[in-house]
């Protein structure tokens, strides 16, 4: 595990615990990579929500406002909003069908996002 602490007026600090490689007994360091799977979606949603609350991002603007290089590279990129991406609702049917979040997991994820979005309103 890696914890990054950034406090105003202080130098950022990293704290680590556990193993970078358990079999070889190599301890974790601040540059270690871990397989974190779907949990990263929650952190992304929370981080985006905080940036929206600070008015640094908007859930309603298209991705191309932030990443103009996507226009022409991703179908409907100029119509896909940040909110749609976080909710896995890009209107891009091919992308939507490939989503690994289905059924009960999708409903649980959407409930979590509704809570995050309420924090910004």
C-alpha positions in Angstrom: 0.0 0.0 0.0 1.2 3.5 -0.7 -0.3 6.6 1.0 0.5 10.1 -0.5 0.0 13.0 1.9 -0.1 16.5 0.5 -0.6 19.2 3.1 -0.6 22.9 2.3 2.7 24.5 3.0 4.5 21.2 3.5 6.5 18.9 1.3 4.4 16.0 0.0 5.2 12.7 1.8 4.8 9.0 0.9 4.2 6.2 3.3 4.5 2.6 2.2 3.6 -0.8 3.7 3.5 -4.3 2.4 5.3 -5.9 -0.5 6.2 -4.8 -4.0 7.0 -8.5 -4.6 5.7 -10.8 -1.9 7.6 -13.9 -3.2 10.9 -12.1 -3.4 10.2 -10.2 -0.1 10.8 -6.8 -1.8 9.1 -4.1 0.3 6.8 -1.6 -1.4 8.2 1.8 -2.3 6.5 5.0 -3.6 7.0 3.9 -7.2 5.6 0.4 -6.8 2.7 -0.6 -9.1 -0.2 -2.7 -7.8 -3.1 -4.5 -9.5 -6.0 -2.5 -8.1 -8.8 -3.6 -10.5 -12.2 -1.9 -10.3 -11.6 0.0 -7.1 -9.9 2.7 -9.1 -13.2 3.7 -10.6 -14.4 4.8 -7.1 -11.3 6.9 -6.6 -11.7 8.4 -10.0 -15.3 9.3 -9.4 -14.5 10.9 -6.0 -11.5 12.8 -7.4 -13.6 14.1 -10.3 -16.4 15.1 -7.9 -13.9 17.1 -5.8 -12.6 18.9 -8.9 -16.2 19.7 -10.0 -16.9 21.1 -6.5 -13.8 23.3 -6.9 -15.2 24.4 -10.3 -12.0 23.0 -12.0 -14.1 20.5 -14.0 -17.7 20.2 -15.2 -19.6 16.9 -15.4 -21.6 18.4 -18.3 -18.8 19.5 -20.6 -17.7 17.1 -23.4 -14.5 15.3 -23.0 -13.1 17.1 -26.0 -13.1 20.3 -23.9 -10.4 18.7 -21.7 -8.8 16.3 -24.2 -9.2 17.9 -27.7 -7.0 15.2 -29.2 -9.8 12.7 -28.8 -12.0 14.3 -31.4 -12.0 12.1 -34.5 -10.2 9.3 -32.6 -13.2 8.2 -30.5 -16.7 7.9 -31.9 -18.9 10.8 -30.5 -16.1 12.2 -28.4 -17.5 15.7 -28.7 -20.8 14.4 -27.2 -19.5 12.3 -24.4 -19.5 14.1 -21.1 -17.3 13.5 -18.0 -20.4 12.4 -16.2 -21.3 9.8 -18.9 -17.8 8.4 -18.7 -17.8 8.1 -14.9 -21.3 6.5 -15.1 -20.2 4.3 -18.0 -22.9 5.8 -20.2 -21.0 7.2 -23.1 -23.8 6.7 -25.7 -21.1 4.9 -27.7 -22.9 1.5 -28.0 -19.7 -0.4 -28.9 -17.9 1.1 -25.8 -21.0 0.5 -23.6 -21.4 -3.2 -24.6 -17.7 -3.7 -23.7 -18.2 -2.4 -20.2 -17.5 -5.0 -17.5 -20.0 -3.4 -15.1 -23.3 -5.2 -15.4 -26.5 -6.0 -13.5 -26.3 -5.7 -9.8 -22.7 -4.3 -9.9 -23.9 -1.5 -12.2 -26.8 -0.6 -9.9 -24.5 -0.5 -6.9 -21.9 1.6 -8.8 -24.6 4.0 -10.0 -25.9 4.4 -6.4 -22.4 5.3 -5.2 -22.1 7.9 -8.0 -25.4 9.4 -7.1 -24.1 10.0 -3.6 -20.9 11.5 -5.0 -22.9 13.8 -7.3 -25.1 15.0 -4.4 -22.0 16.1 -2.6 -21.3 18.6 -5.4 -24.8 20.1 -5.6 
